């Protein structure tokens, strides 16, 4: 009798172990999969197609959905996603979006690119520099948007290069790869391009000196092979100086408003440099 009881107890314990559901948080620790990165990024003559890996998150979903991008000032844009996530780039508080964003990104080249006292109502404050002596490393999903960064060096006040002081932030949403180059001070190398991947939409500084010269910046934009180029950070030289660096392979247009709505399907077939009002 006793062996039979022990056998029944053992069987019950075994079934509980097999049938008991696994903790759901075990799936949450997996990092999101970028749809913008590809080995082909290191090949300068490759034209990149949009793709969605089977394991991609819902942050990289529907090709017909639109992202609204508004130029706020200097290098601050406000992006509003199909699910209502609002993101302000290079947020300093100097150029205030019309509402408190859900996410802000910052770079520390100058005080016009960051603030150490952001509104407490901002849920996610992403520094483009490391606060612990290590390079900034962001991989975060907010609503329908996957946000990551690639660090680059910046010039310090004395002129020397400071490692990893700037971040290029990449926003993957609605099937789009949107990049903000921040305060880019040097041309990117093959490793940078591979980490960034493709950028359908890219926001580029065009001051011609405070960040990087217009000719160097034109080479970066050409290598990124973006469909929509949004100039920003213009001080001093007219934006036409930047436009003159690009040949017949690019269309140029001055917008009649300070914003643009873009989807994967509405991207221009020919690369377009689109100057929003206020730049």
N, C-alpha and C positions, 0 to 999 in steps of 0.2 A: 504493500500500500504506500509506504513512504517513498520508494523510488519513483512511483507513478506521480506523486504530488510534486516531487522535485523536477520531474520531467515536464509537467505542465507549467510550473513556474518558469523554468528555463525557456520553454517555447513562447510564453507570454512576453518575457523580457526581450527575446530575439525579435518578435514581431513588432514590439514597440520601437526597437532600435531601427528596424528597416523602414517602418511606415511613418515614423515621426518626421514631420516636415523640417527641411533644413532651414536655418535662419535666412531670412530674405536679405539681410544686410551683406551677406557674402557676395552678392552680385553687385552691390553698390560700390565696392572698392576698386572695381576694374576701371582703369582710366578710359575716357572717351576715345574713339578712333577718329583721327583726322581724315576728312575726305579731300583735303587740299594738298597733302603731302604725297609725293610720288618719286620713285627713283629717277624718273625721266627728268626731274627738275635740274639735274646736273648737266643735261644735254641742251646746249643753247639753241639747237635747230628744231626742237620738238614743240609742237603745238598741243597744249594740254586739253583734254576733254573732261567734262564733268563726270564724276563717278560716285557711287555710294556703296561702300563696302557693306556686306550683309550685317556686320556687327555695329554699324554706325548708329549713333543715338538719334533721337528725334530732333536734335538740334540742327540736323542737316537734311531737312525733309523735302518740302514741296517746291517744285520748280516754278510754279505759277504764283507763289506768294511774293509779296513785295516788301522791301525794306525801305523806309523813309529816312533819308539822310539830309540833315539841315546844317548849313554852315553857321556857327555861332560867332566865331571870331578867332583870329590868330591861328592856332592849330586845334581849336576845339570844334568838334562836330557833335551833333546829337543824332544818334541812330535809334529808330523805333521799329521794333520787329513785328511780324504778324501776330505774335501772341502778346504784344503790348509791353515787352521788355524795353526799357529806355537806357541808353548807354551814352555817356559823354566822354570824349577822348581828350587827353592832355588837359585835364580839368584843374583849374587853378582858382576858380571862384571869380576871376576877373571878368570872364565872359560867361554870364549866367544863362543856362538854358531856361526855357519858360516853365519848367517844372523840375522837381527834384528827381534826378535820375536814379534808376535802380543800381546801376554800375557806373563807376568812373575809373578811368585809367590815367596814369600820371607818368611824367618823366622829369628828371631833376636838373636838366641842363640850366634852366633859369626859373625864376619864381613865376613866370608867366605860363609855366607848364605843370605846376604842382601846387598843392597846399597841404600843410601838416594839420590844418584845422578844418577838415571838410564837414559839411552838415551831418550831424549824427543820424539823420533820416536816410542817408545813403546806405544801402544794404551791403554793397560790395565795393571796397576801395582797393584798387590794384596798383601797387607801386611798380614802376618799371625798373627800379633798382633794388638790390637786395638789402634788407634791413638787418641781416645777420652776418654780413661779410661775404655771403655767397651770392651768386647771380640770382636774380629774380626768376621764379619758376611757377608759372600759373597754368593750371589746367582745371577749368571750372565750367560747369554747365549751369546756366541761369535761364530757366524757362526753356525756350526753343533755341537758345544760343549757346554754342560752345566757344569759350574764350581761352586762348593760349598766347604765349609770348616767345619771342626770340630776342635775346639780348645782343647789343652791340656796344662798342666802346664809344666814349665821348671825350671831348677835350675838356680838361680842367681849366681853372682860371689862369694858371701859369702857362698853359699851352700844351702840357703833356697829356697823353691819352690815359683816361681812366677806364680800366676794364669794366665792361658790363654795366655802364652807367645809364644806358638808354635801352628801351625795349621797343621792338616792333610788335604791336599787338595785332592778333589775327582773330577775326570774328567769323565763325561759321554758322550760317543761319539761312534757311529757305533755299538750300542748295548752293548758296553763294559763299565765296571766300573773299572776305573784305579785310584789307590790311591798312594800318596806320603806321607810317614809318617813323613817327616821333621826331626826335631831334637828331637825325642821322648825320654823322660827321665824316663818314668814310664809305668808300664803295664796298659792297658786299662781296664775299668770296663764295666759292662753290659750296662750302659747308653751310653758310647762311642760306643760300638759295634752296638747298635741299631741306633744311629745317623749316623754312617758310612754306615751301610748296608753291602752288599756283595762287595768284591773287586776281580774282575777277575785277575787283574794285580796289584801287589803291589811293591813299591820301598822301601827297608828297609835298615837302617844304620846297618853296621856290624862291627864297630870298637871295640865293646866289652867293652866299658867303658865310653867314652866321651858322648855317648848317653845313651844306656841301655845295660846291660850285654847280652851276646849272648844267654844264657839260657832263660832269660826273653823274649828276642826278638823272640826266637823260639816258645814260648808259644803264643805270639801275632799272629805270622804268622799262626800257627796251627789253632787258633780260627777264624781268618779271612777266612780260607778255600779258599785261592786264588789258581788259576790254574798256574799262572806264577809269580815267585818271582824274582825280580831283585835287587841284593845287590848293595849297594853304601856306601859312607862315610866310607871307610876303611882306618884306620891309625893304624900302629903298628902291631897287631896280623894278621897273614895270614888269608885269607878268609876261609881256610880249618877248622879253629877253629869254625867258624860259621856253616859250613856244617856238622861238627861232631855232632851238636846238634839235627840233624834230622835223623830219622830212615828210615826203608824200605818203609814207606809210601810216601817218596819223592824221585824223581829223581834229580840228580845233573849233570850239564853239563857246560863246559867252552866253550864259543862262540869263533868263529874264526874271529869275526868282532865286532865293537863297537855299532852295532845297531841290532834291531829285528823288523820285521813286524808282526803284530798280528791282528787277526780278531776274532770275536765271534766263528766262525767255526773252526779256527785253534788252539784254546786253547788246550793245552795238556790235555788228559783225566786224567792223574795222575799228581799231583802237581809237578812242575818242578822249581828248583832253577837254574837260568840261569845267569852265570857270564859273563857279556859283557867284551870285551877287554878294558883295561884301568883301570878296577877296581882293 
